[in-house]
Amino acid sequence: MKIVVGYDGSDSAKRALQRAADLAGSADRIVVVAAAESHARAGIAKGAHLDPSEVQQRLDDLEEAQRLLSERGIDAEAVEAQGDPGAVIVEAAKDADLIVVGSRGLNPAQRILLGSVSSKVVHRAACDVLVVR
């Protein structure tokens, strides 16, 4: 079984990673995905800006996730990407059996303004999705 976990270092992502580790058997494969998201820059008409510090943070997050899984005897594949986190997770999970993501508990206004990664994944994924609270 292939399990894809969306990871950004947040508490909810850590809970998702722990749940994926709990579910994984010795023959299962865990893929941890972290995405640095582009943000529009004021005064620039075209394109978006990818903050180098966010890219580094996602790399640090992946290293942390691999260390946490390694402590449990699980060797995980890390995927660092750029773009919308929900779309990146769904893309990485094209051949997965399960996606595990955390829920940040956004209120309705925050979900409308910011969008919810877990909601995007649930609605777009071709496989089962486990949202961990």
C-alpha positions in Angstrom: 0.0 0.0 0.0 1.2 3.5 -0.8 0.3 6.2 1.7 0.9 9.9 0.8 1.1 12.4 3.7 0.9 16.1 3.2 3.3 17.7 5.6 4.1 21.3 6.6 5.5 21.0 10.1 2.3 22.2 11.7 0.8 20.3 14.7 -2.0 19.0 12.5 0.5 17.7 9.9 2.5 16.0 12.7 -0.7 14.2 13.8 -1.3 13.2 10.2 2.2 11.8 10.0 1.8 9.9 13.2 -1.5 8.4 12.0 0.1 7.4 8.7 2.9 5.7 10.6 0.4 3.9 12.8 -1.4 2.6 9.7 1.7 1.6 7.8 2.8 -2.0 7.8 6.3 -3.2 7.0 5.6 -3.6 3.3 3.8 -0.3 3.0 5.4 2.8 1.4 5.0 6.3 2.8 5.6 9.3 0.7 5.8 12.7 2.5 4.9 15.7 0.4 5.7 19.3 1.2 4.9 22.2 -1.2 6.2 25.7 -1.2 3.4 28.0 -2.4 3.9 31.0 -4.6 2.4 34.3 -3.5 1.4 37.3 -5.6 3.7 40.3 -5.1 2.4 43.8 -4.8 3.3 45.9 -7.8 4.1 43.0 -10.1 1.5 42.5 -12.8 2.5 39.0 -13.9 3.5 36.0 -12.0 4.0 35.2 -8.4 6.9 35.2 -6.0 8.3 32.1 -4.5 9.9 33.0 -1.1 13.3 31.3 -0.7 12.7 31.1 3.0 9.5 29.1 2.4 11.3 26.8 0.1 13.9 26.2 2.8 11.2 25.7 5.4 9.5 23.0 3.3 12.9 21.2 2.9 13.3 21.4 6.7 9.8 20.1 7.2 10.6 17.1 5.0 13.8 16.4 6.9 11.8 16.6 10.1 9.2 14.2 8.8 11.8 11.7 7.6 13.5 11.8 11.0 10.2 11.3 12.9 9.3 8.3 10.7 12.9 6.9 11.0 12.6 7.0 14.8 9.7 4.5 14.3 11.7 2.4 11.9 9.9 3.7 8.8 11.9 4.7 5.7 9.9 7.4 3.8 10.3 9.0 0.4 10.3 12.8 0.5 8.8 14.9 -2.3 9.5 18.7 -2.3 7.4 20.6 -4.7 6.2 24.1 -5.6 2.6 25.2 -6.0 -0.7 24.8 -4.5 -0.3 22.3 -1.6 -3.7 20.6 -2.3 -3.0 20.1 -6.0 0.6 18.9 -5.3 -0.6 16.3 -2.8 -3.2 15.0 -5.2 -0.7 14.8 -8.0 1.8 12.9 -5.9 -1.0 10.5 -4.9 -2.0 9.5 -8.5 -1.1 5.9 -7.8 -1.6 5.9 -4.0 -4.0 3.9 -2.0 -4.5 6.5 0.8 -3.8 10.2 1.4 -3.4 11.4 5.0 -3.7 15.1 5.8 -4.2 17.2 8.9 -7.0 19.5 9.5 -6.2 23.0 10.8 -9.7 23.6 12.0 -10.2 26.8 10.0 -13.5 28.6 10.7 -15.9 29.1 7.8 -14.6 32.6 6.9 -10.9 31.4 6.9 -11.9 28.5 4.7 -13.5 30.8 2.2 -10.6 33.3 2.2 -7.7 30.9 2.4 -9.0 27.7 1.1 -8.5 24.4 2.9 -5.8 22.0 1.8 -7.7 19.1 3.3 -10.9 20.1 1.5 -9.1 20.5 -1.8 -7.6 17.0 -1.4 -10.8 15.4 -0.4 -12.6 16.8 -3.4 -9.9 16.1 -6.0 -8.2 12.8 -4.9 -8.9 9.6 -6.8 -8.1 7.5 -3.7 -9.3 7.4 -0.1 -8.4 10.4 2.1 -8.1 10.4 5.8 -8.3 13.8 7.5 -6.8 13.8 10.9 -7.9 16.3 13.5 
